Amino acid sequence: MSYFAVQRNGQAATAEELAPLAFTGYAHFTAMQVRGGRVRGLDLHLGRLRSASLELFGRALPEEQVLSCLRSALETGPGDLSLTATVYSPSGEFTAAEPAAELEILVRTSEPAAGPAGPLTLTAVEYERVLPAVKHVGEVAKTYFLRQATAQGADDAAFVDRRGRLSEGTIWNLAFWDGAVVVWPEAEVLTGTTMGVLHRRLARLGVPQRVQEITLDDLPALAGGVVMNSWTPGVAVRRIGSVPLPEAPSFLDVLHEAYQAEPLASP
């Protein structure tokens, strides 16, 4: 049987409370996979919520309040689940200035997820997200380009910025492999929490990393590519646009080993 629950400010949310939020688009969130009641990269999720709140609202919820709401949601469900925490202002959107209303947090839990098996084929779409460093809601382009990609027989889409650089996927970060070094695209992107976990764990494992601009023309010189998000530290990519990428099982092994080295933390 499927599991699904929503809490507002640490309490079960009612239909009356949720109705005004149904079509609002000025908010931000973080998504995580919970295993045994614990989370990898919890500090990164908390940091993301804080920095995004400061960017959108000029203030942030106290960390202990956020943790209390996360704990409250976890207490109502099984040990393994997906969790999304969304921070918003009850004043809504389409206002010229943000009133001083207290920020609120909506926590939704549902079935755990692990991501697709791959390898994936991605279309290459020229697109740049607004406020790319913020994981904000209401991004119609992500679903639009995903559906455009699947209509063309691909699995998803990768974004190319106005300078021709690969940046990220619809709901994914991109990473590449040159045979010895993990290569992160240099572009304006959302730094995913899984990406952040891998940055620090790869460094501790002594795996070299670098950041560089990557265009479609650069792909033939690389030895593999993956996408990653809160579901998984790596799903192989076999093609971006018309450019094939070789299979790189050792690259996937490195990413999964690094991710597993990150300890799970309780909120």
Secondary structure, 3 states (H helix, E strand, C coil): CCCCEEEECCEECCHHHHHHHCCCCCEEEEEEEEECCEEECHHHHHHHHHHHHHHHHCCCCCHHHHHHHHHHHHHCCCCCEEEEEEEECCCCCCCCCCCCCCCEEEEEEECCCCCCCCCEEEEEEECCCCCCCCCECCCHHHHHHHHHHHHCCCCEEEEECCCCCEEEECCCEEEEECCCCEEEECCCCCCCHHHHHHHHHHHHHCCCEEEECCCHHHHHHCCEEEEEECCEEEEEEEEECCEECCCCHHHHHHHHHHHHHCCEECC
